[in-house]
Amino acid sequence: MTAKVIYKGDLRTEATHLQSGTRIETDAPTDNKGKGERFSPTDLVATALAACMATTMAIAAQTHEINIDGLECNVQKVMAPNPRRIAEIQIELNFPASKNYTDKQKKILEHAALTCPVHVSLHPDMKKDPSFKWG
């Protein structure tokens, strides 16, 4: 097993990563009867996409000796009704201004991001809109 999720009441869950013991709490968002005091489950999906892109790029960066330390990802989730779902995830990937990436390095990193496991697992109807900002 990967995780255990317990419903704590009041539209909150607690998820435990079984290998590490790390815990994450979620709340329903304020626009869906929740408190919005924690990530919502759909926030985690959007955030997981950014984290997966960054991790997969970091693996490619190690392989090709590219430094991406300081990469920041800004995530925006857009919901749609009927049925309520994530319609779009916008991710702005901001690379450190102090680095000068070659066109080849940019291509390697962009390819890694766009082929990360979360990106290729999400439904094709969900718009995924990454923008790469190179300093």
C-alpha positions as CSV (number, residue, x, y, z in Angstrom):
1,M,0.0,0.0,0.0
2,T,1.0,3.6,-0.7
3,A,-1.1,5.5,1.8
4,K,-3.9,5.3,4.3
5,V,-6.7,8.0,4.3
6,I,-8.9,8.6,7.3
7,Y,-12.0,10.8,7.2
8,K,-11.7,13.0,10.3
9,G,-15.1,14.7,10.1
10,D,-16.1,18.2,9.2
11,L,-15.0,17.6,5.5
12,R,-11.4,16.9,6.5
13,T,-9.2,13.9,5.8
14,E,-5.8,12.8,7.0
15,A,-3.6,10.9,4.6
16,T,-0.5,9.1,5.8
17,H,2.3,8.0,3.4
18,L,3.0,4.6,4.8
19,Q,6.7,4.4,3.8
20,S,7.7,7.6,5.5
21,G,4.9,8.3,7.9
22,T,4.4,11.8,6.5
23,R,0.9,13.2,6.9
24,I,-1.2,15.5,4.8
25,E,-4.6,16.9,5.8
26,T,-7.1,18.0,3.3
27,D,-10.2,20.2,3.5
28,A,-13.1,20.7,1.1
29,P,-12.6,24.1,-0.5
30,T,-14.7,27.1,0.6
31,D,-16.7,27.0,-2.7
32,N,-17.8,23.5,-1.9
33,K,-18.9,23.7,1.7
34,G,-15.5,23.4,3.3
35,K,-13.2,25.4,5.5
36,G,-10.4,25.8,2.9
37,E,-7.9,25.6,5.8
38,R,-5.8,22.9,4.0
39,F,-5.1,21.8,0.5
40,S,-8.3,20.4,-1.1
41,P,-7.9,17.0,-2.9
42,T,-8.1,18.8,-6.2
43,D,-5.4,21.2,-5.1
44,L,-3.2,18.2,-4.4
45,V,-3.8,16.9,-8.0
46,A,-2.8,20.3,-9.5
47,T,0.2,20.6,-7.1
48,A,1.2,17.0,-7.8
49,L,1.5,17.9,-11.5
50,A,3.9,20.7,-10.7
51,A,5.9,18.6,-8.3
52,C,6.1,15.8,-10.8
53,M,7.3,18.1,-13.6
54,A,9.9,19.6,-11.3
55,T,11.1,16.2,-10.1
56,T,11.2,14.7,-13.6
57,M,13.1,17.8,-14.9
58,A,15.5,17.4,-12.0
59,I,16.2,13.8,-13.0
60,A,16.9,14.9,-16.6
61,A,19.0,17.8,-15.3
62,Q,21.2,15.4,-13.2
63,T,21.6,13.2,-16.3
64,H,22.6,16.1,-18.5
65,E,24.5,18.1,-15.8
66,I,22.0,21.0,-15.9
67,N,21.5,23.0,-12.7
68,I,17.8,23.8,-12.0
69,D,18.2,24.6,-8.3
70,G,15.9,27.4,-7.4
71,L,13.2,26.5,-10.0
72,E,9.8,27.8,-8.7
73,C,6.4,26.6,-10.0
74,N,3.3,28.7,-9.6
75,V,0.1,26.6,-9.8
76,Q,-3.4,27.7,-10.7
77,K,-6.3,25.2,-10.7
78,V,-9.5,26.0,-12.6
79,M,-12.6,24.0,-11.7
80,A,-15.6,23.3,-14.0
81,P,-19.2,22.4,-13.0
82,N,-21.5,19.5,-14.0
83,P,-19.8,17.3,-13.1
84,R,-17.5,19.2,-10.8
85,R,-14.0,18.6,-11.9
86,I,-10.6,20.1,-12.7
87,A,-10.9,21.7,-16.1
88,E,-7.5,23.2,-16.3
89,I,-4.2,23.3,-14.5
90,Q,-1.9,26.3,-15.3
91,I,1.7,26.0,-14.2
92,E,4.3,28.7,-14.5
93,L,7.8,27.3,-14.3
94,N,10.2,30.0,-13.3
95,F,13.8,29.1,-13.8
96,P,16.5,31.1,-12.0
97,A,17.5,34.3,-13.8
98,S,21.2,33.7,-13.0
99,K,21.3,30.6,-15.2
100,N,21.8,30.8,-19.0
101,Y,20.2,27.7,-20.5
102,T,21.0,26.7,-24.0
103,D,18.2,25.8,-26.5
104,K,19.2,22.2,-26.2
105,Q,18.9,22.3,-22.4
106,K,15.5,24.0,-22.6
107,K,14.3,21.3,-25.0
108,I,15.5,18.5,-22.6
109,L,13.8,20.1,-19.6
110,E,10.6,20.9,-21.4
111,H,10.4,17.3,-22.8
112,A,10.9,15.9,-19.3
113,A,8.2,18.1,-17.8
114,L,5.7,17.3,-20.5
115,T,6.3,13.5,-20.2
116,C,6.2,13.3,-16.4
117,P,4.1,10.5,-15.0
118,V,1.4,12.8,-13.6
119,H,1.1,14.8,-16.8
120,V,0.6,11.6,-19.0
121,S,-1.8,10.1,-16.4
122,L,-4.3,13.0,-16.4
123,H,-7.3,12.8,-18.7
124,P,-6.6,14.4,-22.1
125,D,-9.7,16.6,-21.8
126,M,-8.1,18.3,-18.9
127,K,-6.2,21.3,-20.1
128,K,-2.7,21.4,-18.9
129,D,-1.1,24.7,-19.6
130,P,2.6,24.9,-18.5
131,S,4.6,28.0,-19.3
132,F,8.3,28.0,-19.1
133,K,10.0,31.2,-18.0
134,W,13.8,31.1,-18.5
135,G,15.0,33.9,-16.2
